[in-house]
Amino acid sequence: PKALETWMEHLSAAQKTQAEPPRALHAELRPYQKTGLSWLSALSDAGFGGILADDMGLGKTIQSITYVLWLREEFARKNKSKKKAVIPPVLIVCPKSVLDVWAGETEKFAPGVRVLVIRSKDQANLEDIKKNYDMVVVNYAQLRVCGETLNQIKWLTVILDEGQQIKNPDSKAAKAAREIVSYNRLVLSGTPIENRLLDMWSLLSLIHI
């Protein structure tokens, strides 16, 4: 199909450029993490979302934070001629057990990013988020509760951590995730190749922009 050929041409062209780690990153990336950033940036330039998959402990969180900073720099660069252009916030959806991990890692590696961790529906205040935060972190249960409010924002990117949480496409969590409006999408998963084909389909359906 012509559309597929065009997408592949865009992706091939984007891959030829190596993305530099953002200036705002307070960390030294390992070589494979730099390769991961370049791949994610190539996908973004080609108009694709992506799945970042590796074993536990290899640094998916820091790669994701680096990618967020890169997206913020790219948005600012592409919109520098627009006086009132404001960089949209980022939405992180993750299990409840790692809410504070995301907040802590972001504070450590990207201290300039203002983070809001949503623990109750009352915190999902649109005006407060737009004016005061660059990143919102919410768990899958709260996404179902706050989804109607959060979907009124077009996010710079949405990052879905622990993608196996949404491997069932008919689950409430998966349905809520597919309704999120964003410029970009990224799913993090430890073992996608070990899942059923339907599980993979569910993850891929979520990164379609």
C-alpha positions in Angstrom: 0.0 0.0 0.0 1.2 3.5 -0.8 0.6 4.8 2.7 2.8 2.1 4.2 5.6 2.8 1.7 5.4 6.5 2.6 5.6 5.7 6.3 8.6 3.5 5.8 10.3 6.2 3.8 9.8 8.7 6.6 11.1 6.2 9.2 14.1 5.3 7.1 15.0 9.0 6.7 14.5 9.7 10.4 16.7 6.8 11.4 19.7 8.4 9.7 19.8 11.2 12.3 21.2 10.4 15.8 19.3 12.3 18.6 21.5 14.0 21.1 20.6 13.7 24.8 18.7 16.8 25.9 20.6 19.6 27.6 18.2 19.5 30.6 19.0 15.8 31.3 21.0 15.4 34.6 22.5 12.0 33.7 24.9 10.2 31.5 23.2 7.7 29.3 24.7 4.3 28.5 25.4 3.6 24.8 22.3 1.4 24.3 20.2 4.0 26.0 21.4 6.6 23.5 20.5 4.2 20.7 17.1 3.8 22.3 16.6 7.6 22.3 17.6 7.8 18.7 15.1 5.1 17.8 12.3 6.7 19.7 13.0 10.1 18.2 13.0 8.5 14.7 9.6 7.0 15.4 8.3 10.3 16.6 9.7 12.2 13.5 8.0 9.6 11.3 4.7 10.0 13.1 4.7 6.7 15.0 4.2 5.8 18.6 6.5 3.0 20.0 7.0 0.2 22.4 10.2 0.3 24.6 10.8 -3.3 25.7 13.7 -4.7 27.7 14.4 -6.6 30.9 13.9 -5.2 34.3 16.8 -2.9 35.5 18.0 -1.8 32.1 16.7 1.7 32.5 13.4 2.1 30.7 12.4 4.9 33.1 15.4 7.1 32.5 15.2 6.5 28.7 11.5 7.6 28.9 12.4 10.7 30.9 15.1 11.5 28.4 12.6 11.1 25.6 10.2 13.4 27.4 12.9 16.1 27.5 13.7 15.5 23.9 10.0 15.9 22.9 9.8 19.1 24.9 12.9 20.6 23.2 11.5 19.5 19.8 8.1 21.1 20.5 9.7 24.3 21.6 12.0 24.4 18.5 9.2 23.7 16.1 6.9 26.4 17.6 9.5 29.1 18.5 7.9 31.4 16.0 4.6 31.2 17.8 4.6 33.7 20.7 1.9 32.0 22.7 3.0 28.4 22.1 3.0 26.5 25.4 4.6 23.1 25.7 1.8 20.6 26.6 2.2 18.5 29.7 3.1 14.8 29.6 0.9 12.0 31.0 2.5 9.0 32.7 0.2 6.0 33.5 1.7 3.4 35.7 0.9 0.9 38.5 0.2 2.4 41.9 3.4 0.9 43.3 5.6 3.0 41.1 3.9 6.4 41.2 6.6 7.8 43.5 9.3 6.2 41.5 8.4 8.2 38.5 8.1 11.4 40.5 11.5 10.7 42.2 13.4 9.7 39.1 12.0 12.8 37.2 13.1 15.1 40.0 16.5 13.5 40.0 17.2 13.4 36.2 15.0 16.3 35.0 14.7 18.7 37.9 13.2 21.4 35.7 10.1 19.3 35.0 7.2 20.0 37.4 5.5 16.8 38.4 2.0 16.2 39.8 1.2 12.8 41.2 -2.6 12.3 41.1 -3.8 10.1 44.0 -7.5 11.3 44.1 -10.0 12.6 41.6 -9.9 16.0 43.3 -6.3 16.6 42.1 -7.3 16.3 38.4 -7.9 20.0 38.0 -7.5 21.1 34.4 -6.5 24.7 35.0 -4.0 23.7 37.8 -2.4 21.1 35.5 -2.1 23.5 32.5 -0.7 26.4 34.5 1.6 24.6 37.0 2.7 21.2 35.8 4.7 19.6 33.0 4.1 16.0 33.9 1.2 14.2 35.5 1.6 10.7 36.9 -1.5 8.6 37.5 -2.2 5.0 38.1 -4.4 2.8 35.9 -7.3 2.8 38.4 -7.3 6.6 38.7 -7.1 6.9 34.9 -10.5 5.1 34.7 -11.9 7.5 37.3 -10.3 10.8 36.0 -10.3 9.9 32.3 -13.1 12.2 31.3 -11.2 15.2 32.8 -7.8 14.2 31.6 -9.0 13.6 28.1 -9.7 17.3 27.8 -6.0 17.9 27.5 -4.0 17.1 24.4 -0.8 15.7 26.0 2.6 16.1 24.5 3.0 12.3 25.0 1.4 9.6 27.1 3.7 6.9 28.5 2.0 3.7 29.6 4.3 1.9 32.0 4.0 -1.9 32.6 2.1 -2.4 29.4 0.9 -5.8 30.5 -1.7 -3.9 32.6 -3.5 -3.2 29.4 -2.9 -6.5 27.4 -6.6 -7.3 27.5 -8.1 -4.9 24.8 -11.5 -5.2 26.4 -10.5 -4.2 29.9 -11.6 -0.9 31.3 -8.0 0.2 31.7 -7.2 -0.5 28.0 -10.3 1.3 26.8 -9.5 4.3 29.0 -5.9 4.4 27.7 -7.1 4.3 24.0 -9.3 7.4 24.7 -6.3 9.6 25.8 -5.6 12.4 23.3 -1.9 13.0 22.7 0.6 14.0 20.1 2.7 10.9 20.8 2.4 7.5 22.6 4.9 5.2 24.2 4.3 1.8 25.9 6.9 0.3 28.3 6.9 -3.4 28.7 9.3 -6.0 30.1 8.4 -9.1 28.1 6.0 -8.4 25.1 7.5 -11.2 22.9 6.4 -13.8 25.5 2.8 -12.6 25.3 -0.1 -13.9 23.2 -0.6 -12.4 19.8 -3.8 -10.7 21.1 -1.7 -9.1 23.9 0.7 -7.7 21.3 -2.3 -6.4 19.3 -3.6 -4.6 22.3 -0.3 -2.8 22.9 0.1 -1.9 19.3 -3.4 -0.5 19.1 -2.5 1.8 21.9 0.5 3.4 20.2 -1.5 4.3 17.0 -1.5 8.1 17.0 
